[in-house]
Every structure is written in C-alpha cells, then in structure tokens.
Amino acid sequence: MNWIPLLSTLTGAVIGIAATLIADRNRWRREETRHALEVRREVYTEFVSALKAAGEDMRAVALGDHMSESAREAAVREAFRGTGLYTASERLWLVGPQQVVTAGNEAFHSLRRMRDAYARGVAVDSAEGVPLIAQRRTAMARMRELMRKDLGVGPLGIE
C-alpha cells in the first residue's frame, strides 16, 4: 500500500482545519474588539450627556428664584441626581481605561464642586462661580480628548 497519497490528504486536511481555526479565532477577536469599542462609545456618550444635563439643570436652578435657601439647595441637588449621572459614572468606571476614568472622575468632581457652590447660593456669574465653570470646561475638554483618543477618533481642535 502506498502511504504518500494518504499522508498528503491528511496533511492537507490538517492544514485546512488549522487555517479555518486561525481565521475563526481572528474573526472572533475582531468582533470582540469592535464590540468592546461600541460598548465604550455608548458608555462615554451616556456619561458625557449626563454631565452636560446635570450642569445645565443646575445652572437653570441657580439662575432661578427660590423662596428659601433650603429649597434652592434641594433643587440643585435634585438637578444633579436626576440625570442618571451616578449610574453613568459607575458604568464608566467598569469599562473605561484608567486615563479616561481618571479624567471622567475629575469632570464629575468639578461638577460636584459647582453643585455645592450653587447649593450654598453662589451666583453663576459671580467671582466664585466663574472659576468653577472654567474648571469644569477644562476637565470636560480633557475627558473628551481622552475618550476620542480611546475610540480612535482624532482631536477636534475646537475646545
């Protein structure tokens, strides 16, 4: 019996199976990478949107008239809480890389400093309020820059 044709056939089958397995593994890795990127994009969008909404809601409260200090404080704190920011922040902590989480945390804390100031009665365009807004803008710009870099999107150059 001649073994060469049988060995050739077996070798070809092993090469074919190995090539298929490698191709499937590479395709799976690409899909996992794409899915992880999409999850981060969704989480980043949710977090940035919640930060933006909380800032706008708090600003509206701070610019409004309130009968008492306690009513203003409660309204500012509710504006902060009511946007889903805490949930969005936790999601960021779960899926974001360290540098994005650090920048997001700074943006979050800059907004909390604004919340505390507005709750105390600091006016939006006061000497104490303006630097808080500037800090928040800087923190938000840095966070967005790192998020865009992580997502493979180039810098905007407009912030």
C-alpha positions as CSV (number, residue, x, y, z in Angstrom):
1,M,0.0,0.0,0.0
2,N,1.2,3.4,-0.9
3,W,1.1,5.8,2.1
4,I,2.1,9.0,0.3
5,P,-1.4,9.9,-1.1
6,L,-3.0,9.2,2.3
7,L,-0.4,11.3,4.2
8,S,-0.8,14.1,1.6
9,T,-4.5,14.0,2.1
10,L,-4.2,14.1,5.9
11,T,-1.6,16.8,5.8
12,G,-3.9,18.9,3.6
13,A,-6.9,18.3,5.9
14,V,-4.8,19.3,9.0
15,I,-3.6,22.5,7.2
16,G,-7.1,23.3,6.1
17,I,-8.6,22.8,9.6
18,A,-5.8,24.8,11.2
19,A,-6.3,27.6,8.7
20,T,-10.0,27.6,9.4
21,L,-9.5,27.7,13.2
22,I,-7.0,30.5,12.9
23,A,-9.3,32.5,10.6
24,D,-12.2,31.9,13.0
25,R,-10.1,33.0,16.0
26,N,-9.0,36.2,14.2
27,R,-12.6,37.0,13.2
28,W,-13.7,36.4,16.8
29,R,-11.0,38.7,18.1
30,R,-12.0,41.5,15.6
31,E,-15.7,41.1,16.7
32,E,-14.7,41.3,20.4
33,T,-12.6,44.4,19.8
34,R,-15.4,46.0,17.8
35,H,-18.0,45.2,20.4
36,A,-15.8,46.5,23.3
37,L,-15.3,49.7,21.3
38,E,-19.1,50.1,20.8
39,V,-19.7,49.5,24.5
40,R,-17.2,52.2,25.4
41,R,-18.7,54.6,22.9
42,E,-22.2,54.1,24.4
43,V,-20.8,54.5,28.0
44,Y,-18.9,57.6,27.1
45,T,-21.9,59.1,25.4
46,E,-24.1,58.3,28.3
47,F,-21.6,59.8,30.8
48,V,-20.9,63.0,28.9
49,S,-24.6,63.5,28.3
50,A,-25.4,63.1,31.9
51,L,-22.6,65.5,32.9
52,K,-23.9,68.0,30.4
53,A,-27.6,67.6,31.5
54,A,-26.7,67.9,35.2
55,G,-24.7,71.1,34.5
56,E,-27.5,72.6,32.5
57,D,-30.2,71.6,35.1
58,M,-28.1,73.0,38.0
59,R,-27.4,76.2,36.1
60,A,-31.2,76.7,35.5
61,V,-31.8,76.2,39.2
62,A,-29.0,78.6,40.2
63,L,-30.3,81.3,37.8
64,G,-33.9,80.9,39.2
65,D,-35.6,82.4,42.2
66,H,-36.2,80.3,45.3
67,M,-38.2,81.1,48.4
68,S,-35.6,79.7,50.8
69,E,-32.0,78.5,50.9
70,S,-33.2,75.0,51.7
71,A,-35.4,75.0,48.6
72,R,-32.5,76.1,46.4
73,E,-30.2,73.5,47.9
74,A,-32.7,70.7,47.4
75,A,-33.4,71.8,43.9
76,V,-29.7,72.0,43.0
77,R,-29.0,68.6,44.5
78,E,-32.1,67.1,42.7
79,A,-30.9,68.6,39.4
80,F,-27.6,66.8,39.9
81,R,-29.1,63.5,41.0
82,G,-32.0,63.4,38.5
83,T,-29.8,63.0,35.4
84,G,-28.6,59.5,36.0
85,L,-25.1,60.7,36.5
86,Y,-24.2,58.3,39.3
87,T,-25.2,55.3,37.2
88,A,-23.3,56.6,34.1
89,S,-20.3,57.2,36.3
90,E,-20.3,53.7,37.6
91,R,-20.6,52.3,34.0
92,L,-17.6,54.4,33.1
93,W,-15.6,53.0,36.0
94,L,-16.4,49.5,34.8
95,V,-15.5,49.7,31.1
96,G,-13.2,52.8,30.7
97,P,-9.4,52.6,30.6
98,Q,-7.6,54.2,33.6
99,Q,-6.8,57.5,31.9
100,V,-10.4,58.0,30.8
101,V,-11.8,57.1,34.2
102,T,-9.4,59.5,35.9
103,A,-10.4,62.3,33.5
104,G,-14.1,61.4,33.9
105,N,-13.7,61.4,37.7
106,E,-12.2,64.9,37.6
107,A,-15.1,66.2,35.4
108,F,-17.5,64.6,37.8
109,H,-15.9,66.2,40.8
110,S,-15.7,69.6,39.1
111,L,-19.4,69.4,38.6
112,R,-19.9,68.4,42.2
113,R,-17.9,71.5,43.3
114,M,-20.3,73.6,41.2
115,R,-23.3,71.8,42.7
116,D,-22.1,72.5,46.3
117,A,-21.4,76.2,45.4
118,Y,-24.8,76.7,43.8
119,A,-26.5,74.9,46.7
120,R,-24.8,77.4,49.0
121,G,-26.2,80.3,46.9
122,V,-23.2,81.2,44.8
123,A,-24.4,83.0,41.7
124,V,-23.5,81.6,38.3
125,D,-21.6,84.7,37.1
126,S,-20.1,85.6,40.4
127,A,-16.4,85.8,41.3
128,E,-16.7,82.4,42.9
129,G,-18.9,80.8,40.2
130,V,-16.9,81.8,37.1
131,P,-13.7,79.8,38.1
132,L,-15.8,76.8,38.8
133,I,-17.3,76.9,35.3
134,A,-13.8,77.3,33.9
135,Q,-12.5,74.3,35.8
136,R,-15.5,72.2,34.6
137,R,-14.9,73.2,31.0
138,T,-11.2,72.3,31.3
139,A,-12.0,68.9,32.9
140,M,-14.7,68.2,30.3
141,A,-12.3,69.1,27.4
142,R,-9.6,66.8,28.7
143,M,-12.0,64.0,29.3
144,R,-13.5,64.3,25.8
145,E,-10.0,64.4,24.3
146,L,-9.0,61.1,26.0
147,M,-12.4,59.5,25.1
148,R,-11.9,60.4,21.5
149,K,-8.4,59.1,21.5
150,D,-9.5,55.8,23.1
151,L,-12.2,55.5,20.4
152,G,-9.7,56.1,17.6
153,V,-11.3,59.4,16.7
154,G,-8.9,62.4,16.0
155,P,-9.0,65.5,18.1
156,L,-11.5,68.2,17.3
157,G,-9.1,71.2,18.0
158,I,-12.0,73.4,18.9
159,E,-12.2,73.1,22.7
